């Protein structure tokens, strides 16, 4: 059924939970109309993202203290780990919150409204990904959860092919299958040839799956997904796309890329934590045992005369969504999908290219900085750039960016240990940990020069990442801070605490 809500002229997150007027303004299951649209208009103001302005995100005005005294507006440049929620998404969720109800289980108005909202969110994601007729959209907790769900649905005897360059979420879930790990390619063409060669040696009659990223979470480089999908299908294999880093930056079309499944996370797509998606072909998912056993996944349950239990499981996406689902998380993902679609990926991509060029040009002016790349400097990429600085431990450098400049980046191995070690000239088979070495980064000299590399050296890197909500000032401040730290050293002393470099008190 379709629940048609009332509308009001305006609403704010506070009013949505506090005033009787807002309480009559339920969100539409079809998208942000009425109160939700009013909130979006209020949040967006006069900014036009198509004209180069960043999209409004939460936290854009947050100030943080500096160890050198004073405060500064925080520059969130760790989008590859978790992007800040779009203000629109947050406002959509706030407008819905008073109408929260359990889905698929109640006759009451709020339950029916929430059910409509949940299922329409599924339809929105289906459209956002340009899925085929018959493809299923399963809501999960994250990309990791999505790929583990698919791993549990593999047919018996399935072979899996995965490059060592993958994020651990795509590298590790396949323990129950026969896995072939492929060496890191150095060009997109080599990636396709490497996969074709491996697939040519497999059992031609058994099931097979290829798992590949759309954009590297370490280098930001775009992978030749369409060509890899063609190679997989030519050899009778299926392919799943890890779009965690791709979907927030570029349009993802299941039809155009011809992938069998796609997985991504809400918290990288400008939605809050705790939600993800696995979308694609239904047959393996329908034939597999439910990811979790419980209510919602079961259609009929009855006792047998021998005392046991018979269960008939759903064949829809509900089969793998047992328990009370994360309705707010699903709605938040759908809201983010609508917001990005309406902003226009062409405009978002163009603006991001501008930011990427600005960062890369700035880093190129610092000889001590080496940007990590798999396919080369000219390779197309999203707003993810990793680098090392000669003479610096990466944890120390990231700590100084935060404590002295109010800039948040990531340091370490980025849950892609084999890839980072390959890029840094180490052995990808070597076990390693992120963070600062136990002996610490060393103390700065009286002249303010950074510590020598020998004492703080480790096979870790620094990653800066940005996206639709990043203003130019943040990347400009980052480039200036890198330049200043390399030339003049840190202004503060740092020590190692629980594997992390922190300012010494």
N, C-alpha and C positions, 0 to 999 in steps of 0.2 A: 504494500500500500504506500501511498505518498502522503506524508504529513506536511501540510502547508501552514507555516507559521505566520503569526502576526508580525507587523513591522512597526518601527518607531523612527523618528527623524535622526536621532543621534544616540550614541552609546559610547562609553569608555570602559576599560577593564574594571575600574572601580564601580562604575554605575551598574555594570552588568551583574554584579554580585550584590548590590546594595539597594537599588531603587526599584519600586514597583513598576515604573514605566519601562525600565530595561527588562524586567522580568517577563514582559509580554512580547519581547523581541527575539524569539528563537531563531537560530540560524537556519538558512535554507539548506536542505540536503544537496541541492544542485549547485551550490557555490555561494559566494559572499554577496547576498542581497540584503536589503533592509538594514538592520542594525549593524551587521557585519560590514556591509559596504560603507556605511557611514564611518565606522571605525577606521577602515582602510583609507578613506578619503582624508580623515583627520590626520592619520599618521603620515600619509604621503606628502601632505602639504602641496607646495607648488613645484616640488622637484620632479623632473622628467628624466627617468633613467635612460630613455632613448637618446637624450641629448648629452649623455656622458656623466650624469651624476650617479654616485653610488646608491644602491638600494638602501633604504633605512633598515638598520639592524639594531637589536638590543645591545646595550653596552657601549654605544658609540660616544657617549658623553662621560663614561666612567673615568675618574681620575685615580691615580695610584701614587704612593709616596716614592721618592727617590732617596737612596742612601746618602746622596750628596746634598740633601735638603730640598724642601719644596715638593710640589706635586706636578704631574703632567697627565694629560689625557692619554689613556692607555691605547697603544697601537697593537691590536690583535692581529698578529701575522702568523697564526698557526691554524689556518683554515683546513689544512689537510688532515689535522687531527680531529677537530670539531669546529665547524663554522658557526658563528653567532646566529641565533634565530632571527629571521626577518621580523621586523616590527609587525608587519601585516599578519604573519602566521600567529604570532603571540596574541594579537588582538582578536583574530578569528577564534582561537582557542578560548580566550577570556569570555567572548560573547557566547560561546557554547556552554561553558562550564556550569551555569545554573541549570542547564537542561540535561545534565549527565544522567544516564540511566543504563541499566544492563541490557545488552542487545540480544535479539533472537529469543528472548525468554519471557517477555512480559506483555500483558495486554494494555497496560497503562500508556498514557500519552507520551511520557518521557522515554519509556522503553521503545515505543514505536518510532519516535523521533530519532533516538540514538541509533536504532537499527537502520533507518533510512540513511542517516548521515554516514554510518559505517560502510554500508554497501555502495552508496554513491561515491564515497572516497575510493573504494576499490575500482569503480568505473573510471574515476578521474585518473588514477594511476595507469590503468589500462590504456587510456587515451594518450596520456603523457608519454608513454613508452611506445606508442604506435604498435601495440600488440596485434597479433593475428586473431581472427575469429577462432574461438575455442581455447585460446591461451588462458591460463589461470593466473590470478594475482593473489599470492599468499602473503599476509602480513606476518612479519617476524619481529625479532628484537633488534636486528642489526644485519650487516653484511655477513659477519661471521656466523650468525645464527642461520641465515639463509643458505649459505654454502654447506653448513653442517646438515641442514635439513635435506638438501639435495644429495649429499653424500650418503645419507641413510636411505634414500630412495633408489640408489643405483641397482640395476638388475644384477643377479648373480653372475659372477665371472667378468664383470665390467673392468676394462682397463682405463686408467686415467693418465692423461699426459698434461704436465704442468711445467712451466719454465721456472728455473730457480730464482727468477727475478720477481716472483709474486710476493705480495703481502702475505704474512703468515695465515691470515683468514682464508686465503685461497691455496696456500701451500700445504697446510697441515690436516684438513678434515678427511682425507681419503684413505685412512689407515686400513679400512676393511676391503679396499680394492687393490689390484695390482697397479702400482704407480711407476711411471717413467718420468724422472726429473730431467728436464732438458737444460743444457748449459745456456748461459746468458748470450744472446745474439748481439752483434755489434752494429747491425743495420736492420731495418724493417724487412728487407728482402731475405736476409739471413734467417730471420725469425720464421718466415714462411717455409724456406727450404729445410730448416732444421725440423720443423713439425712434419712436413711431408715425408722426410726421410724416416722419422720415427714411426709414423703411421704406416708406412709401406712395409715395415717389419712386423706389424702386429697380426694377430689372428683375424683374418678378414671376415669371419662369420660371427664373432662375438661382439657384444656391445662395447662401446668405447666412448669416452668423454674427454674433451679438451677443456681446460680451464685457463682463461687468459684475462689479464687486466685491460681496461680501455685506456687508462692513463696511469703512469707509474706514480706511486705515492712517494717516491724518492727523487726522481728526476723531473717528473711532470710530463715526460715525453708521451706522445700519443702512439698507440700500438696499431698495427694494420689489422684491425679486427675483421673487416669484411673479407680480406684476403685469407686470413687464418680460418674463418668460418668456411670459406669455399674449399680450402684444403681439407678441413675436417670432414665436410660432407662428401667430398670426392672419394674419401677412403672409408665411408660408412660410419663415421663417428659423429657425435653431437658435440656442441660447444656451449659453455656457460661463460657469460661475460661478467667479470667483476667491475661494475660501473661505479664503485664508491667514489672514485676520484674524477670520473668522467661526467656523470650525470649533473653535478652542480655547475659545470662549466660549458658543456656542449649538449645539444639536442641528441638524445639517444632514441633511435628507431629500431625496434626489434625486426621489423620487416626489411628495412633497408640494409641493416648489417647482416641480416639472415642468421642471427644467433638463435639457439634453442631456448636458452634461459638468460635472464639478466638479474643481478642482485645489487642492491645498494642500501645505504643507511640514511635514515632521516636526519641524524645529527651532522652529517656532512652536506645535506641538502637544505640547510637553513631552517630546520625544524628541531624541536627539542629532542633530548636523548630518549632512547628506549623503544624505537620503532625502526623497522626495516621492511624490505620487500624482496620476495622471490617471485618473478613473473616468467611465464613461458609455457612450454608444452605440458599438457595435462597427463599424458599416458603413464609415464614413469611415476608421477606423483599419485595417480589414482590406484596404481597397482601395488604401491609400497605400503607397508604397515604405517599407521599414523605416527607422526613425529613424537607426539605425546598422546597417551591414552587417557581419555576422560570425557566429561560432558562437552558437548559442542561438536566433537569429532564423531560421536556415535549417533546413528540414526535410530536404531532399535537395540534394546538390550533385554534379554529374557533368560529366565532360569531353565535349565535342562532337567529332565527327570533324574539324571544321575547326580544332580547337585551342582553341576557346573554352570557356566554362563555363556550364552551365545550373543555375539555382538555383530551388528550390521553397521559398517562405517560409512560415512558420507563419501561421495565421489567428487564433491566440489572442493573448493579451497578450504572449506571448514574441516576437512579431513585432517589437516595439519595445523589447525588453530584451536586445539582443545583448551578448555578453561575460559574464563572471562577475558575477552580480548582487550587490547589497549586501544579503546575507541578514540581517545584524545590523540594518541600517537598517530593513528591512521588518518584522522582528520587533519592533523598538523602536516603530515606528508602531502596530503591532497592539496592543502592550502598553499604549500610551497610549490607544488607542481603548477598550480594555477598562476601564482605570482611570477614564476620564472617564464612561463609561457607568454603571459601578458606583457612582461617587460621586453620579451623578444630576445632569443638567443643570439641573433646576429649582432644586436647592439651590445649585449653582454660580452660576447667574444671579442668584439672590436675594442671595447674599453679595457678588457683584460690584456689583450696584446699590447696596448699602450703601457700598462703597468709592468708587464714582463720586460718590455724593451727598456723601460726606465731602470729597473733593478739590474738587469744584465749589463747595461751600459755603465752603471755606477760601479758594479763589482769589477768590471773589466779595467777600471782605472786604478785598482789596487793590486799590484803584482803579487802580493802575498796570498791572494785569494784564488783558489782553484775550484771552479764550478764542476760538479759531477755530471757526467753525461754518458749515456749508453750508445745512442745513435748519432751523436755529434751536435755541434752548436747550432746547426741550421734545422734541426729536427723540430717539427711543430710540437707545442707543449701547452699545458694548462699552467695556472699560476702556482707552481710548485718548483722550488729551486733549492737544491742542496749543495753545500760547499764546505771546504775545509780552509783553515787559515794557517799558513806556515808559522810555526813558533807558538801556536796556541792549542791547548786542550779544548775540545769543542764545548764541553760542559762549562768551562771557565768563561769562554767567550759568550755563550748564551746567557749565563748568569749576569755578566756585566751588561749586556744589552737590556736585560730586565731591570736590574737594580739601579743602573745609572742613567738609563734613557726611557724606561717605561715601555719597552718593546718586548712582546711575547713571541718567541720562536720556539722551535723544538730542536733538541740535540740528541744524539744517540745513534741507534741503528734502525729506528722507525718501523719496528715489527717487520723488517725485511732484511734480516741479518745476512743471508748469503749474498744478496745483491749489493749491499753496502760494502761488504768485505771485498767483493769482486771489483767494485769501482775504486776502492782505495788500495788495490794491489795486494790484498791479503788472500788467504785461502778461504774460499766460501764454505769449506767443510769444517773450518775451525769454529769451536764453540766460543761465544763471546758475550759480553754483557754491555749494556748501555751505561752511560754516566761517567763520572770522574774516577780516575785511578785512586787506589787506596792511599797513596802517599800524597794526594792532594795536588792542586794546581800550582802550588808554590806561592811565595809572597812576591809582591812587586818590589822592585828596587827603589832606592830613594829617588832616583831619576824618573820613576813612574813607568819604566819599561816593563812590558809583559814578561811572564816567566819563560824560561827557555823550554824548547820543545821536549827535550829529553826527559825532563822530570814529569811533564803532564801528558806525554804522548799516548794516544790510544787510537784504535781504529774506529772512531766515531766521527760523525759529521754534524753540521748545523743545517737546519731546514727552515726556509722562510716560505710562507704560503699565504695566498690572498685570493679574493674573489669579488663577488658582486657588491659586497658592502664595504670594500676597502677604499678610503679616500686617498688621493695623491699624496697628501701630507704624511701619511703613515709610511709609505714606501720611500719617500724623500728623507724622512727622519731616519729610517733604517739605513739607507745608503750612507748618510752623513755619519751615523754612529759607527758603522763598520770602518769607514775611513779614519775616523778619529781614534778608535781603539787600536787599529793597526799602527797608526803613526805615532801615537802618544802613550799608548798603554792604558790600562785600567786606572781609575782614580781611587779605587778602594782595594782592600785586601780581601781575599776569599779563602775559604777552607772547605774541605770535603766532609759532608755529613750524610750518613746513610746512602752513600753512593752518588750524592748530588753535590754540586758546587754551590755554595751559598755565601753571602757576604759575612765576613768575620765581624763579630760584635765586640 
